[in-house]
Amino acid sequence: MPQPILCPVRNNLHLTRKAIKTFRDQDIAGGVEILVVNNASTDGTTEWLNSQSDLQVIHKMTPYSVAKSWNTGLEFLFSRGHDHVLVVNNDVELLPYTYRYLLAQDAAFVTPVSVREFSVESGAPAHPLELPRRPHPDFSCFLIRRDTYRSIGPFDENFKIAFCEDGDYDIRMFKAGIRAFCIDMPFLHHGSATIKNADPQEIKMIQKQADANRAYFAKKWGFPMASPEYYAYMRKDEPMS
């Protein structure tokens, strides 16, 4: 059975092409099944996606938030019988063995580590289960189990557009006894490409909503995201085995 990958997109076709190429190049047994949630792209992304026969695409006429895009795709893929999904931004590039190594962790929620540049020349580490772990998951690329999603529930769609939905889910998992983590394996992240390449009006809207999301997060949990209180609550300074 192909292994599922979920990728929400909003424009940035040049990056989406690169991202999907690395999805297709995953060396995992059975290959991959790629689902794209296309959030009203206007730069030719829609036409390109429709020309790719191996992609499944959910087209939205108005953009979904990150949280709603994730929920929509996860519900679709889990309803098809998958017990895990690899969720990836369209501004990332994966090493060929990323999916295989994440799945080998047999974890409820696990991610690699985002970097600004990397090389594939050295090849895969010999032992995926011996890679160091850190309590700092990166939601730009994460593997989530169906049981985890069903237990914790969907991502909070009160976080509109983007920002803070990831930290909220990390806390919710932590409160439920799930310690999300990353393994010491890189993936290339071009970083906030959507906002960087948006038009000025959209950038202003995204930034305004990001501030509203931060305020909602602080009200919900009693401290700001990524604050000293947040890290203390999540015990981020504790080493992981």
C-alpha positions as CSV (number, residue, x, y, z in Angstrom):
1,M,0.0,0.0,0.0
2,P,1.4,3.4,-0.9
3,Q,2.5,5.6,2.0
4,P,0.4,8.8,2.3
5,I,1.8,12.3,2.1
6,L,-0.3,15.5,2.7
7,C,0.9,18.8,1.3
8,P,-1.1,22.0,1.6
9,V,-0.2,24.7,-0.9
10,R,-0.9,28.4,-1.5
11,N,1.0,29.6,-4.7
12,N,4.8,29.2,-4.9
13,L,4.7,26.8,-7.8
14,H,8.4,26.9,-8.2
15,L,8.8,25.5,-4.6
16,T,5.9,23.1,-4.9
17,R,7.5,21.4,-7.9
18,K,10.8,20.9,-6.0
19,A,8.9,19.6,-2.9
20,I,6.8,17.1,-4.8
21,K,9.8,15.8,-6.7
22,T,11.4,14.9,-3.3
23,F,8.2,13.3,-2.2
24,R,8.1,11.1,-5.3
25,D,11.8,10.2,-4.7
26,Q,11.1,8.7,-1.3
27,D,12.7,5.2,-1.1
28,I,10.0,3.7,1.1
29,A,8.5,0.4,0.2
30,G,5.2,0.6,-1.7
31,G,5.9,4.2,-2.9
32,V,3.9,7.2,-1.9
33,E,0.4,8.5,-2.3
34,I,0.4,12.3,-2.5
35,L,-2.6,14.5,-1.5
36,V,-2.4,18.2,-2.1
37,V,-4.8,20.7,-0.6
38,N,-4.7,23.6,-3.0
39,N,-5.7,26.8,-1.3
40,A,-7.0,29.0,-4.1
41,S,-3.6,29.4,-5.8
42,T,-3.4,32.0,-8.5
43,D,0.1,31.5,-10.0
44,G,-0.4,28.5,-12.2
45,T,-0.3,26.0,-9.4
46,T,-3.8,24.8,-10.0
47,E,-3.1,24.1,-13.7
48,W,0.1,22.3,-12.9
49,L,-1.4,20.2,-10.2
50,N,-4.2,19.1,-12.6
51,S,-1.6,18.1,-15.1
52,Q,0.0,15.6,-12.7
53,S,-1.7,12.3,-13.0
54,D,-0.2,10.8,-9.9
55,L,-1.4,13.5,-7.5
56,Q,-4.7,13.7,-5.6
57,V,-5.9,17.3,-5.3
58,I,-8.5,19.0,-3.1
59,H,-9.1,22.4,-4.7
60,K,-10.5,25.2,-2.5
61,M,-11.9,28.3,-4.0
62,T,-11.1,30.4,-0.9
63,P,-7.9,29.6,1.1
64,Y,-8.1,27.4,4.1
65,S,-6.0,28.1,7.2
66,V,-3.1,25.8,7.9
67,A,-5.1,24.1,10.7
68,K,-8.1,23.5,8.4
69,S,-5.9,22.3,5.5
70,W,-4.2,19.8,7.8
71,N,-7.6,18.6,9.3
72,T,-9.2,18.3,5.8
73,G,-6.3,16.2,4.4
74,L,-5.8,14.1,7.5
75,E,-9.5,13.2,7.7
76,F,-9.5,12.2,4.1
77,L,-6.4,10.0,4.3
78,F,-7.3,8.4,7.6
79,S,-10.8,7.6,6.3
80,R,-9.1,5.6,3.5
81,G,-7.5,3.3,6.1
82,H,-4.0,4.7,6.5
83,D,-2.7,4.5,10.1
84,H,-0.2,7.3,9.6
85,V,0.4,10.4,7.4
86,L,3.5,12.4,6.6
87,V,2.5,16.1,6.5
88,V,4.8,18.4,4.6
89,N,4.8,22.1,3.6
90,N,5.3,23.0,0.0
91,D,8.4,25.0,0.8
92,V,10.5,22.0,1.9
93,E,12.7,19.4,0.3
94,L,13.2,15.9,1.8
95,L,16.1,13.5,1.7
96,P,15.2,10.3,-0.1
97,Y,15.0,8.3,3.1
98,T,13.1,10.9,5.3
99,Y,9.8,9.0,5.3
100,R,11.4,5.6,5.9
101,Y,13.4,6.9,8.9
102,L,10.5,8.7,10.5
103,L,8.3,5.7,10.2
104,A,11.0,3.5,11.7
105,Q,10.8,5.5,15.0
106,D,7.3,3.9,15.6
107,A,6.4,7.2,17.3
108,A,3.1,8.9,17.9
109,F,4.4,12.1,16.4
110,V,7.9,12.7,15.1
111,T,9.7,15.2,12.8
112,P,13.1,15.7,11.2
113,V,15.0,19.0,11.8
114,S,14.7,22.0,9.4
115,V,17.8,23.5,8.0
116,R,18.6,26.1,5.4
117,E,20.9,23.9,3.4
118,F,22.0,20.3,3.2
119,S,23.7,17.7,1.2
120,V,22.7,14.1,0.3
121,E,26.2,13.1,-0.6
122,S,26.9,11.3,2.7
123,G,23.9,9.1,2.4
124,A,21.5,7.8,5.0
125,P,22.7,7.1,8.6
126,A,23.2,3.5,9.2
127,H,20.7,3.1,12.1
128,P,17.6,5.2,12.1
129,L,16.6,4.2,15.7
130,E,20.0,5.5,17.0
131,L,19.5,9.0,15.8
132,P,19.5,11.6,18.7
133,R,16.1,12.9,19.8
134,R,15.1,16.4,20.9
135,P,11.8,17.7,22.3
136,H,11.4,20.3,19.6
137,P,9.2,18.9,16.8
138,D,9.1,20.9,13.6
139,F,5.6,21.1,12.1
140,S,6.9,22.0,8.6
141,C,7.4,18.2,8.2
142,F,5.8,15.7,10.6
143,L,4.6,12.2,10.8
144,I,1.4,11.7,12.8
145,R,-0.4,8.5,13.6
146,R,-4.1,8.0,13.2
147,D,-4.5,7.0,16.9
148,T,-2.7,10.2,17.9
149,Y,-5.0,12.4,15.8
150,R,-8.1,10.7,17.0
151,S,-7.0,10.9,20.6
152,I,-5.9,14.5,20.6
153,G,-8.5,15.7,18.1
154,P,-8.2,18.0,15.1
155,F,-6.0,21.0,15.0
156,D,-7.6,24.1,16.5
157,E,-9.2,26.0,13.6
158,N,-9.6,29.1,15.7
159,F,-6.0,29.8,14.6
160,K,-6.9,31.5,11.3
161,I,-4.5,31.6,8.3
162,A,-1.3,30.5,10.1
163,F,0.9,30.7,13.2
164,C,0.6,29.0,16.7
165,E,-1.6,26.1,15.6
166,D,1.6,23.9,15.9
167,G,2.6,25.0,19.4
168,D,-1.0,24.5,20.5
169,Y,-1.0,20.9,19.3
170,D,2.3,20.2,20.9
171,I,0.9,21.3,24.2
172,R,-2.2,19.2,23.7
173,M,-0.1,16.2,23.0
174,F,2.1,16.8,26.0
175,K,-1.0,17.1,28.3
176,A,-2.2,13.8,26.9
177,G,1.1,12.1,27.7
178,I,2.5,12.2,24.2
179,R,6.0,13.7,24.0
180,A,6.5,14.8,20.4
181,F,10.1,14.9,19.2
182,C,12.4,15.4,16.3
183,I,15.2,13.2,15.2
184,D,18.6,14.5,14.2
185,M,18.0,14.2,10.5
186,P,17.7,17.3,8.3
187,F,15.2,18.5,5.8
188,L,15.6,21.6,3.7
189,H,13.1,24.4,4.6
190,H,13.0,27.5,2.5
191,G,11.2,29.2,5.4
192,S,7.9,31.2,5.3
193,A,7.7,31.2,1.6
194,T,4.0,31.9,1.5
195,I,4.3,35.2,3.3
196,K,7.6,36.2,1.6
197,N,6.1,35.8,-1.9
198,A,2.6,37.1,-1.2
199,D,1.4,40.5,-2.4
200,P,1.5,43.5,0.1
201,Q,-2.2,43.3,1.0
202,E,-2.0,39.6,1.7
203,I,1.2,40.0,3.8
204,K,-0.6,42.7,5.9
205,M,-3.5,40.4,6.4
206,I,-1.3,37.4,7.4
207,Q,0.7,39.5,9.8
208,K,-2.5,40.9,11.4
209,Q,-3.9,37.4,11.9
210,A,-0.6,36.1,13.2
211,D,-0.8,38.7,16.0
212,A,-4.4,37.6,16.7
213,N,-3.4,34.0,16.8
214,R,-0.6,34.8,19.3
215,A,-3.1,36.6,21.5
216,Y,-5.5,33.7,21.3
217,F,-2.8,31.2,22.2
218,A,-1.7,33.3,25.2
219,K,-5.3,33.5,26.4
220,K,-5.9,29.8,25.9
221,W,-2.8,28.6,27.7
222,G,-1.8,31.5,30.1
223,F,1.5,32.3,28.4
224,P,2.8,33.3,25.0
225,M,4.1,30.7,22.6
226,A,7.8,30.2,22.6
227,S,8.2,32.1,25.8
228,P,10.3,31.0,28.8
229,E,7.0,29.9,30.5
230,Y,6.0,27.9,27.4
231,Y,9.4,26.0,27.4
232,A,9.2,25.5,31.1
233,Y,5.7,24.1,30.9
234,M,6.7,21.8,28.1
235,R,9.9,20.8,29.9
236,K,11.8,21.5,26.7
237,D,15.1,21.6,28.5
238,E,14.9,18.0,29.5
239,P,17.0,15.6,27.4
240,M,15.3,12.7,25.6
241,S,16.6,9.1,25.4
